[in-house]
Structures are given as C-alpha cells and as structure tokens.
Amino acid sequence: MAQSVSLELRRTKAAPRLRGLADNYRLLGAALLVLILAVWETVTRLGLIDPLILPAPTAIAAAALKVFVQTREIYPHLWVSFQEGLLGFGLAVVVGVPLGLVLGRSRLFRALFEPYVMALYSTPQVAFFPLLIIALGIGLWSKVALVFFGAVFSILINTQAGVINTDRRMIEMARSFTASELTIFRKVILPASVPFIIAGMRLGLGRALIMVFVAELFSATEGIGYMIVRAGALFDTPKLFVGVLVMTLAGVLISEGMKRLEHRLVPWLSIREEETR
C-alpha cells in the first residue's frame, strides 16, 4: 500500500515536467522536419538532384492527394497489406509471448529448444518464402506466414530475456511470504517482463513490415509493396514515395502506440526516465 502511494506521488510530481519536456521535444522535432522539407524542396527545385531519383515534397504531396482523394486507388492496397500485417504480427505475439515465457521459466525447455530458436532466428526467413508458397499458395496465408516468421523470434527471444532477467531477490522475497509459483509468475515475473515483451514487439513490428513488403514484392497483385514496385517499374517516383511513407508512418504510429501501452502497464519506467534526465 505504501509503495502504491509513493509511486502515485512520484507520478504526480513528475507529470508536469514530463509534459513540458514532451512539448519542447515536439516543437524541436517539428522545426527540424520543416527545415528538412524546405531544404529538400529547394535542392529539387534548383535541379541539384534529379527529380526522377528524389522528387520534391510538393510532388509527393500531389501524388498522395491523387491516390487518396481523386482515384482512391490506394485503399484496396492498404486493406490487403493491413490484413497481412495484422494477422501475421498478431499470430507472432500470440505464439511468441507464451513460448518466450515458457523458455525463460523452464531450464529444461530452454536447453531443449533454445538452439533451434536461435538457428531459425539467424536464418533469413525470406529463404522460406518459396516453400511457403508451395505449401499455402500465392494467396493471403503464405504472406501471413512470412510475416509471422519474420516477427515471432524477436518477440520470443525478448520475452525469454525478460523472464531470465527478473530480479531474483524479488522472487525470493515472494517465496519467503509463501507465495505460490503461479502468484510469483503473475505478480513478479510477468510485470518485470513487460518492458522486454514490448521491446520485442517493437522490434518484431519492423521485421513484420519488411516481410509484408518482401511478400508483396514476389507474389502479389495488391498491397502497398506491390504498389511501390509497380510505381518503380513505371518510373513514378512520387507515387513510390507515397507508398514508402505510408508504410513508414504505419510503423511509427504502431510503435508509438506500443510505447504508450508500455508506460501505462509499467508506469514506473516513465518516472525512472524522468529521474535520470
């Protein structure tokens, strides 16, 4: 009870300063972005860079307006890529987190299966894509499987590391109060592993987005990756950049959402970050 009150008081004291720092950082980030766009626009307008290689931001904005508002052609591609990414990454989380918890908690399972996990993690998952196409066809599920294999090992390994790095003193303290193994897992190990799990999910997200693009590069007639490849083949670089920026923005937004989820689930992390500034 006393620890909860102390944590709440620290959060209350730290909140105004955290908000002030966040606002300052956002202003600095916005100013830097405006400067980069201004320099980018200037060098392309002056002809210092071939617009076929690096189109001006205004040309990219015009292409975005066209595909989002005028022709609306991007929405079917977004839907296909969204399905592939969501299903593959969701399955990676559902499988990777429980397996990581088991491997981290059980020395027997770790000794038996960790070498295979590391071997598969070290293997380029793209190499399995032809086999996945043979097994699952060129439709949705072969791409979902590739996204799954791209993301699951980062999540699994980070989750395992979170369990292994749980403070042993906390576990022994819980045992000294006659806590059961299930209670120790729920109250000590799982909360301590959350930052590692979220970090693994953020790493897995980047790999998942890469796999979405790779899958649509090799066998697809729809999807953001297909749109990017198609635009490149037609030398439509503004449209190509629109596709790249869409995937980049999706990754940034999801990663930021995971970061906020981490601060909600593990509130003492934000306080610790504040105290180290």
Buried (B, 14 or more C-beta within 10 A) or exposed (E): EEEEEEEEEBBEEBEEEBEEEEEEEEEEEEEEEEEEBEEBBEEBEEEEBEEEEBBBBBBBBBBBEBBBEEEEEBEEBBEBBBBBBEBBBBBBBEBBBEBBBBBBBEEEBBEEBBEEBEEBBEEEBBEBBEEBBEEBEBEBBBBBBBBBBBBBBBBBBBBBBBBBEBEEEBBEEBBEEEBEEEEBBEEBBBBBBBBBBBBBBBBBBBBBBBBBBBBBBBBBEBBBBBBBBBBEEEEBBBBBBBBBEBBEEBBEEBBEEBBEEBBEEBBEBBBEEBEEE
